[in-house]
């Protein structure tokens, strides 16, 4: 069951992080200093509520299927489109593809 309190805290934290990146006035910028610590706490709460009494490797495998596989699917489609269209702006090297699939860098 979903805990709506965690969702509200997640919304507040993300809204404050977004607010920090749009250049608010100094007073508002100082008032939102709790955003990153709040998100760390929310991440811990989310982990605690999603990780029940199952073995850790089973939990880890479920998370990999949910988070990593969709990223790999997106990258496959993205690189396929770039390769087949011969996109002139972006030349993709083997190093870029490898580091993308290994989730290295940004």
N, CA, C and O atoms as a GROMACS GRO file, in nm:
protein
  424
    1UNK      N    1   0.085  -0.117   0.000
    1UNK     CA    2   0.000   0.000   0.000
    1UNK      C    3   0.090   0.124   0.000
    1UNK      O    4   0.194   0.128   0.067
    2UNK      N    5   0.049   0.222  -0.075
    2UNK     CA    6   0.124   0.345  -0.090
    2UNK      C    7   0.101   0.438   0.029
    2UNK      O    8  -0.013   0.458   0.072
    3UNK      N    9   0.208   0.494   0.080
    3UNK     CA   10   0.197   0.589   0.190
    3UNK      C   11   0.195   0.730   0.132
    3UNK      O   12   0.297   0.778   0.082
    4UNK      N   13   0.083   0.794   0.138
    4UNK     CA   14   0.068   0.927   0.078
    4UNK      C   15   0.154   1.032   0.148
    4UNK      O   16   0.190   1.133   0.086
    5UNK      N   17   0.187   1.011   0.273
    5UNK     CA   18   0.274   1.106   0.344
    5UNK      C   19   0.412   1.111   0.280
    5UNK      O   20   0.472   1.218   0.269
    6UNK      N   21   0.463   0.995   0.237
    6UNK     CA   22   0.592   0.992   0.170
    6UNK      C   23   0.583   1.065   0.037
    6UNK      O   24   0.675   1.137  -0.002
    7UNK      N   25   0.470   1.047  -0.034
    7UNK     CA   26   0.451   1.117  -0.162
    7UNK      C   27   0.449   1.268  -0.143
    7UNK      O   28   0.505   1.342  -0.224
    8UNK      N   29   0.384   1.316  -0.036
    8UNK     CA   30   0.379   1.460  -0.010
    8UNK      C   31   0.520   1.513   0.020
    8UNK      O   32   0.559   1.618  -0.031
    9UNK      N   33   0.595   1.440   0.102
    9UNK     CA   34   0.732   1.482   0.132
    9UNK      C   35   0.819   1.481   0.007
    9UNK      O   36   0.903   1.569  -0.013
   10UNK      N   37   0.799   1.379  -0.078
   10UNK     CA   38   0.875   1.372  -0.204
   10UNK      C   39   0.842   1.492  -0.292
   10UNK      O   40   0.931   1.552  -0.352
   11UNK      N   41   0.714   1.529  -0.300
   11UNK     CA   42   0.673   1.645  -0.380
   11UNK      C   43   0.736   1.773  -0.326
   11UNK      O   44   0.788   1.855  -0.403
   12UNK      N   45   0.732   1.790  -0.195
   12UNK     CA   46   0.790   1.911  -0.135
   12UNK      C   47   0.940   1.919  -0.164
   12UNK      O   48   0.990   2.024  -0.204
   13UNK      N   49   1.010   1.808  -0.145
   13UNK     CA   50   1.154   1.806  -0.170
   13UNK      C   51   1.188   1.835  -0.315
   13UNK      O   52   1.278   1.915  -0.343
   14UNK      N   53   1.117   1.771  -0.408
   14UNK     CA   54   1.145   1.795  -0.550
   14UNK      C   55   1.108   1.937  -0.590
   14UNK      O   56   1.179   1.999  -0.669
   15UNK      N   57   0.998   1.989  -0.539
   15UNK     CA   58   0.959   2.127  -0.571
   15UNK      C   59   1.064   2.225  -0.521
   15UNK      O   60   1.095   2.323  -0.589
   16UNK      N   61   1.119   2.201  -0.404
   16UNK     CA   62   1.222   2.289  -0.351
   16UNK      C   63   1.351   2.281  -0.432
   16UNK      O   64   1.419   2.382  -0.452
   17UNK      N   65   1.386   2.161  -0.479
   17UNK     CA   66   1.506   2.146  -0.562
   17UNK      C   67   1.487   2.218  -0.694
   17UNK      O   68   1.577   2.287  -0.742
   18UNK      N   69   1.370   2.202  -0.754
   18UNK     CA   70   1.341   2.274  -0.879
   18UNK      C   71   1.346   2.424  -0.856
   18UNK      O   72   1.402   2.498  -0.936
   19UNK      N   73   1.287   2.468  -0.746
   19UNK     CA   74   1.286   2.610  -0.713
   19UNK      C   75   1.429   2.664  -0.701
   19UNK      O   76   1.457   2.776  -0.743
   20UNK      N   77   1.517   2.585  -0.644
   20UNK     CA   78   1.656   2.628  -0.626
   20UNK      C   79   1.725   2.651  -0.761
   20UNK      O   80   1.818   2.731  -0.770
   21UNK      N   81   1.680   2.581  -0.865
   21UNK     CA   82   1.746   2.590  -0.994
   21UNK      C   83   1.687   2.697  -1.086
   21UNK      O   84   1.737   2.716  -1.197
   22UNK      N   85   1.584   2.766  -1.043
   22UNK     CA   86   1.526   2.871  -1.127
   22UNK      C   87   1.569   3.010  -1.082
   22UNK      O   88   1.523   3.110  -1.136
   23UNK      N   89   1.656   3.016  -0.981
   23UNK     CA   90   1.711   3.145  -0.938
   23UNK      C   91   1.613   3.230  -0.860
   23UNK      O   92   1.584   3.342  -0.901
   24UNK      N   93   1.561   3.181  -0.748
   24UNK     CA   94   1.467   3.262  -0.669
   24UNK      C   95   1.542   3.371  -0.591
   24UNK      O   96   1.664   3.369  -0.583
   25UNK      N   97   1.468   3.466  -0.534
   25UNK     CA   98   1.532   3.567  -0.449
   25UNK      C   99   1.602   3.502  -0.330
   25UNK      O  100   1.571   3.388  -0.292
   26UNK      N  101   1.697   3.574  -0.272
   26UNK     CA  102   1.780   3.520  -0.164
   26UNK      C  103   1.704   3.465  -0.045
   26UNK      O  104   1.742   3.362   0.011
   27UNK      N  105   1.596   3.532  -0.004
   27UNK     CA  106   1.519   3.488   0.113
   27UNK      C  107   1.458   3.350   0.086
   27UNK      O  108   1.464   3.262   0.172
   28UNK      N  109   1.400   3.332  -0.032
   28UNK     CA  110   1.339   3.203  -0.066
   28UNK      C  111   1.448   3.097  -0.081
   28UNK      O  112   1.429   2.982  -0.041
   29UNK      N  113   1.560   3.136  -0.139
   29UNK     CA  114   1.670   3.041  -0.156
   29UNK      C  115   1.720   2.991  -0.021
   29UNK      O  116   1.752   2.873  -0.007
   30UNK      N  117   1.727   3.078   0.079
   30UNK     CA  118   1.769   3.036   0.213
   30UNK      C  119   1.664   2.949   0.282
   30UNK      O  120   1.698   2.859   0.358
   31UNK      N  121   1.536   2.976   0.255
   31UNK     CA  122   1.428   2.901   0.320
   31UNK      C  123   1.420   2.758   0.270
   31UNK      O  124   1.362   2.673   0.338
   32UNK      N  125   1.476   2.728   0.154
   32UNK     CA  126   1.464   2.595   0.098
   32UNK      C  127   1.589   2.510   0.121
   32UNK      O  128   1.609   2.412   0.049
   33UNK      N  129   1.671   2.543   0.216
   33UNK     CA  130   1.795   2.471   0.241
   33UNK      C  131   1.777   2.327   0.288
   33UNK      O  132   1.875   2.252   0.295
   34UNK      N  133   1.657   2.287   0.320
   34UNK     CA  134   1.635   2.152   0.371
   34UNK      C  135   1.600   2.053   0.259
   34UNK      O  136   1.572   1.937   0.289
   35UNK      N  137   1.599   2.095   0.132
   35UNK     CA  138   1.548   2.010   0.025
   35UNK      C  139   1.628   1.881   0.004
   35UNK      O  140   1.569   1.774  -0.006
   36UNK      N  141   1.759   1.889  -0.004
   36UNK     CA  142   1.838   1.769  -0.029
   36UNK      C  143   1.837   1.675   0.093
   36UNK      O  144   1.820   1.555   0.074
   37UNK      N  145   1.855   1.725   0.216
   37UNK     CA  146   1.841   1.635   0.330
   37UNK      C  147   1.702   1.569   0.336
   37UNK      O  148   1.690   1.452   0.372
   38UNK      N  149   1.599   1.645   0.301
   38UNK     CA  150   1.463   1.589   0.300
   38UNK      C  151   1.454   1.476   0.199
   38UNK      O  152   1.394   1.372   0.227
   39UNK      N  153   1.512   1.494   0.081
   39UNK     CA  154   1.507   1.389  -0.021
   39UNK      C  155   1.584   1.264   0.022
   39UNK      O  156   1.545   1.153  -0.013
   40UNK      N  157   1.693   1.282   0.096
   40UNK     CA  158   1.766   1.165   0.149
   40UNK      C  159   1.681   1.088   0.249
   40UNK      O  160   1.679   0.965   0.249
   41UNK      N  161   1.611   1.162   0.334
   41UNK     CA  162   1.523   1.097   0.431
   41UNK      C  163   1.409   1.026   0.360
   41UNK      O  164   1.374   0.913   0.395
   42UNK      N  165   1.351   1.092   0.260
   42UNK     CA  166   1.242   1.031   0.183
   42UNK      C  167   1.290   0.906   0.110
   42UNK      O  168   1.217   0.807   0.102
   43UNK      N  169   1.413   0.910   0.057
   43UNK     CA  170   1.468   0.791  -0.010
   43UNK      C  171   1.479   0.675   0.089
   43UNK      O  172   1.448   0.561   0.055
   44UNK      N  173   1.524   0.704   0.210
   44UNK     CA  174   1.531   0.600   0.312
   44UNK      C  175   1.394   0.547   0.349
   44UNK      O  176   1.377   0.426   0.365
   45UNK      N  177   1.297   0.636   0.363
   45UNK     CA  178   1.160   0.593   0.393
   45UNK      C  179   1.103   0.508   0.280
   45UNK      O  180   1.036   0.408   0.304
   46UNK      N  181   1.129   0.548   0.158
   46UNK     CA  182   1.080   0.472   0.042
   46UNK      C  183   1.144   0.334   0.038
   46UNK      O  184   1.076   0.234   0.013
   47UNK      N  185   1.274   0.328   0.064
   47UNK     CA  186   1.343   0.199   0.066
   47UNK      C  187   1.285   0.110   0.176
   47UNK      O  188   1.259  -0.008   0.154
   48UNK      N  189   1.265   0.169   0.293
   48UNK     CA  190   1.212   0.092   0.405
   48UNK      C  191   1.072   0.038   0.375
   48UNK      O  192   1.040  -0.075   0.411
   49UNK      N  193   0.990   0.118   0.309
   49UNK     CA  194   0.854   0.073   0.282
   49UNK      C  195   0.847  -0.026   0.165
   49UNK      O  196   0.754  -0.105   0.158
   50UNK      N  197   0.946  -0.021   0.073
   50UNK     CA  198   0.942  -0.113  -0.041
   50UNK      C  199   1.018  -0.242  -0.015
   50UNK      O  200   0.990  -0.344  -0.077
   51UNK      N  201   1.113  -0.239   0.075
   51UNK     CA  202   1.195  -0.356   0.105
   51UNK      C  203   1.134  -0.430   0.223
   51UNK      O  204   1.153  -0.391   0.338
   52UNK      N  205   1.063  -0.535   0.193
   52UNK     CA  206   0.997  -0.612   0.299
   52UNK      C  207   1.089  -0.722   0.350
   52UNK      O  208   1.210  -0.702   0.363
   53UNK      N  209   1.033  -0.837   0.378
   53UNK     CA  210   1.111  -0.949   0.432
   53UNK      C  211   1.160  -1.043   0.322
   53UNK      O  212   1.158  -1.164   0.341
   54UNK      N  213   1.203  -0.988   0.210
   54UNK     CA  214   1.254  -1.072   0.103
   54UNK      C  215   1.407  -1.065   0.103
   54UNK      O  216   1.465  -0.971   0.157
   55UNK      N  217   1.471  -1.164   0.044
   55UNK     CA  218   1.617  -1.159   0.037
   55UNK      C  219   1.664  -1.037  -0.042
   55UNK      O  220   1.598  -0.994  -0.136
   56UNK      N  221   1.776  -0.983  -0.002
   56UNK     CA  222   1.824  -0.860  -0.063
   56UNK      C  223   1.850  -0.876  -0.212
   56UNK      O  224   1.819  -0.786  -0.290
   57UNK      N  225   1.908  -0.990  -0.254
   57UNK     CA  226   1.936  -1.010  -0.396
   57UNK      C  227   1.807  -1.015  -0.477
   57UNK      O  228   1.805  -0.968  -0.591
   58UNK      N  229   1.701  -1.069  -0.421
   58UNK     CA  230   1.571  -1.068  -0.489
   58UNK      C  231   1.519  -0.926  -0.504
   58UNK      O  232   1.469  -0.888  -0.610
   59UNK      N  233   1.531  -0.848  -0.399
   59UNK     CA  234   1.491  -0.708  -0.403
   59UNK      C  235   1.574  -0.632  -0.507
   59UNK      O  236   1.520  -0.554  -0.586
   60UNK      N  237   1.704  -0.655  -0.506
   60UNK     CA  238   1.794  -0.587  -0.600
   60UNK      C  239   1.759  -0.622  -0.744
   60UNK      O  240   1.759  -0.535  -0.831
   61UNK      N  241   1.730  -0.749  -0.771
   61UNK     CA  242   1.694  -0.792  -0.906
   61UNK      C  243   1.564  -0.724  -0.951
   61UNK      O  244   1.554  -0.683  -1.067
   62UNK      N  245   1.466  -0.712  -0.863
   62UNK     CA  246   1.342  -0.643  -0.898
   62UNK      C  247   1.368  -0.497  -0.934
   62UNK      O  248   1.309  -0.446  -1.029
   63UNK      N  249   1.456  -0.430  -0.860
   63UNK     CA  250   1.487  -0.291  -0.887
   63UNK      C  251   1.563  -0.276  -1.019
   63UNK      O  252   1.538  -0.182  -1.095
   64UNK      N  253   1.655  -0.367  -1.047
   64UNK     CA  254   1.729  -0.362  -1.173
   64UNK      C  255   1.633  -0.378  -1.290
   64UNK      O  256   1.642  -0.304  -1.389
   65UNK      N  257   1.540  -0.474  -1.280
   65UNK     CA  258   1.443  -0.492  -1.388
   65UNK      C  259   1.358  -0.367  -1.406
   65UNK      O  260   1.322  -0.332  -1.519
   66UNK      N  261   1.326  -0.301  -1.298
   66UNK     CA  262   1.237  -0.185  -1.306
   66UNK      C  263   1.311  -0.058  -1.350
   66UNK      O  264   1.252   0.026  -1.417
   67UNK      N  265   1.438  -0.043  -1.315
   67UNK     CA  266   1.509   0.082  -1.340
   67UNK      C  267   1.611   0.073  -1.454
   67UNK      O  268   1.618   0.164  -1.537
   68UNK      N  269   1.690  -0.033  -1.459
   68UNK     CA  270   1.800  -0.040  -1.554
   68UNK      C  271   1.752  -0.086  -1.692
   68UNK      O  272   1.792  -0.029  -1.793
   69UNK      N  273   1.669  -0.188  -1.698
   69UNK     CA  274   1.623  -0.239  -1.827
   69UNK      C  275   1.550  -0.134  -1.911
   69UNK      O  276   1.575  -0.127  -2.031
   70UNK      N  277   1.462  -0.052  -1.853
   70UNK     CA  278   1.401   0.054  -1.935
   70UNK      C  279   1.504   0.155  -1.989
   70UNK      O  280   1.488   0.206  -2.100
   71UNK      N  281   1.607   0.183  -1.911
   71UNK     CA  282   1.712   0.274  -1.958
   71UNK      C  283   1.785   0.211  -2.076
   71UNK      O  284   1.813   0.279  -2.175
   72UNK      N  285   1.816   0.081  -2.067
   72UNK     CA  286   1.882   0.014  -2.177
   72UNK      C  287   1.794   0.010  -2.302
   72UNK      O  288   1.843   0.025  -2.414
   73UNK      N  289   1.664  -0.009  -2.284
   73UNK     CA  290   1.572  -0.007  -2.397
   73UNK      C  291   1.572   0.130  -2.464
   73UNK      O  292   1.579   0.140  -2.586
   74UNK      N  293   1.563   0.236  -2.383
   74UNK     CA  294   1.567   0.371  -2.437
   74UNK      C  295   1.697   0.395  -2.512
   74UNK      O  296   1.695   0.449  -2.623
   75UNK      N  297   1.811   0.356  -2.453
   75UNK     CA  298   1.940   0.378  -2.518
   75UNK      C  299   1.949   0.303  -2.650
   75UNK      O  300   2.004   0.354  -2.748
   76UNK      N  301   1.895   0.181  -2.653
   76UNK     CA  302   1.898   0.103  -2.777
   76UNK      C  303   1.821   0.174  -2.887
   76UNK      O  304   1.869   0.185  -3.000
   77UNK      N  305   1.702   0.221  -2.855
   77UNK     CA  306   1.622   0.293  -2.954
   77UNK      C  307   1.691   0.423  -2.995
   77UNK      O  308   1.696   0.456  -3.113
   78UNK      N  309   1.743   0.495  -2.896
   78UNK     CA  310   1.810   0.623  -2.924
   78UNK      C  311   1.929   0.604  -3.017
   78UNK      O  312   1.941   0.675  -3.118
   79UNK      N  313   2.018   0.509  -2.986
   79UNK     CA  314   2.137   0.488  -3.068
   79UNK      C  315   2.100   0.432  -3.205
   79UNK      O  316   2.167   0.462  -3.304
   80UNK      N  317   1.996   0.352  -3.210
   80UNK     CA  318   1.950   0.299  -3.339
   80UNK      C  319   1.901   0.412  -3.428
   80UNK      O  320   1.933   0.416  -3.547
   81UNK      N  321   1.824   0.503  -3.372
   81UNK     CA  322   1.774   0.617  -3.450
   81UNK      C  323   1.890   0.705  -3.495
   81UNK      O  324   1.895   0.748  -3.610
   82UNK      N  325   1.983   0.733  -3.405
   82UNK     CA  326   2.099   0.815  -3.439
   82UNK      C  327   2.179   0.749  -3.552
   82UNK      O  328   2.223   0.815  -3.647
   83UNK      N  329   2.197   0.617  -3.541
   83UNK     CA  330   2.277   0.544  -3.640
   83UNK      C  331   2.207   0.537  -3.775
   83UNK      O  332   2.270   0.559  -3.878
   84UNK      N  333   2.079   0.506  -3.776
   84UNK     CA  334   2.009   0.486  -3.904
   84UNK      C  335   1.980   0.617  -3.976
   84UNK      O  336   1.976   0.620  -4.099
   85UNK      N  337   1.961   0.725  -3.901
   85UNK     CA  338   1.932   0.853  -3.967
   85UNK      C  339   2.059   0.927  -4.004
   85UNK      O  340   2.055   1.023  -4.080
   86UNK      N  341   2.173   0.883  -3.950
   86UNK     CA  342   2.298   0.952  -3.978
   86UNK      C  343   2.294   1.095  -3.928
   86UNK      O  344   2.334   1.188  -3.997
   87UNK      N  345   2.245   1.111  -3.809
   87UNK     CA  346   2.226   1.243  -3.748
   87UNK      C  347   2.358   1.321  -3.755
   87UNK      O  348   2.458   1.277  -3.699
   88UNK      N  349   2.359   1.437  -3.824
   88UNK     CA  350   2.486   1.508  -3.846
   88UNK      C  351   2.541   1.578  -3.722
   88UNK      O  352   2.661   1.605  -3.716
   89UNK      N  353   2.457   1.606  -3.624
   89UNK     CA  354   2.502   1.682  -3.508
   89UNK      C  355   2.572   1.592  -3.408
   89UNK      O  356   2.667   1.636  -3.343
   90UNK      N  357   2.529   1.470  -3.395
   90UNK     CA  358   2.580   1.382  -3.290
   90UNK      C  359   2.646   1.260  -3.352
   90UNK      O  360   2.577   1.175  -3.410
   91UNK      N  361   2.777   1.249  -3.341
   91UNK     CA  362   2.846   1.129  -3.384
   91UNK      C  363   2.870   1.043  -3.262
   91UNK      O  364   2.924   1.089  -3.162
   92UNK      N  365   2.830   0.918  -3.270
   92UNK     CA  366   2.835   0.830  -3.155
   92UNK      C  367   2.954   0.736  -3.167
   92UNK      O  368   2.966   0.662  -3.265
   93UNK      N  369   3.041   0.740  -3.068
   93UNK     CA  370   3.157   0.650  -3.068
   93UNK      C  371   3.124   0.525  -2.987
   93UNK      O  372   3.028   0.522  -2.910
   94UNK      N  373   3.206   0.424  -3.005
   94UNK     CA  374   3.190   0.301  -2.929
   94UNK      C  375   3.206   0.327  -2.780
   94UNK      O  376   3.137   0.266  -2.698
   95UNK      N  377   3.295   0.417  -2.745
   95UNK     CA  378   3.317   0.453  -2.604
   95UNK      C  379   3.191   0.516  -2.544
   95UNK      O  380   3.156   0.487  -2.430
   96UNK      N  381   3.124   0.601  -2.620
   96UNK     CA  382   3.001   0.665  -2.573
   96UNK      C  383   2.892   0.562  -2.549
   96UNK      O  384   2.823   0.566  -2.447
   97UNK      N  385   2.876   0.469  -2.643
   97UNK     CA  386   2.774   0.365  -2.630
   97UNK      C  387   2.804   0.277  -2.510
   97UNK      O  388   2.715   0.247  -2.430
   98UNK      N  389   2.929   0.236  -2.497
   98UNK     CA  390   2.967   0.149  -2.384
   98UNK      C  391   2.945   0.218  -2.251
   98UNK      O  392   2.888   0.159  -2.160
   99UNK      N  393   2.990   0.342  -2.238
   99UNK     CA  394   2.973   0.412  -2.110
   99UNK      C  395   2.826   0.439  -2.082
   99UNK      O  396   2.786   0.446  -1.966
  100UNK      N  397   2.746   0.456  -2.186
  100UNK     CA  398   2.602   0.477  -2.166
  100UNK      C  399   2.536   0.351  -2.110
  100UNK      O  400   2.459   0.358  -2.014
  101UNK      N  401   2.566   0.237  -2.169
  101UNK     CA  402   2.505   0.110  -2.122
  101UNK      C  403   2.556   0.070  -1.983
  101UNK      O  404   2.484   0.005  -1.906
  102UNK      N  405   2.678   0.107  -1.951
  102UNK     CA  406   2.732   0.077  -1.818
  102UNK      C  407   2.692   0.182  -1.716
  102UNK      O  408   2.728   0.172  -1.598
  103UNK      N  409   2.617   0.285  -1.761
  103UNK     CA  410   2.568   0.393  -1.675
  103UNK      C  411   2.682   0.468  -1.608
  103UNK      O  412   2.676   0.503  -1.491
  104UNK      N  413   2.788   0.491  -1.687
  104UNK     CA  414   2.901   0.569  -1.638
  104UNK      C  415   2.889   0.711  -1.690
  104UNK      O  416   2.859   0.730  -1.808
  105UNK      N  417   2.909   0.807  -1.609
  105UNK     CA  418   2.899   0.946  -1.653
  105UNK      C  419   2.756   0.994  -1.658
  105UNK      O  420   2.664   0.926  -1.612
  106UNK      N  421   2.738   1.113  -1.713
  106UNK     CA  422   2.605   1.173  -1.714
  106UNK      C  423   2.543   1.180  -1.848
  106UNK      O  424   2.431   1.229  -1.862
   0.00000   0.00000   0.00000
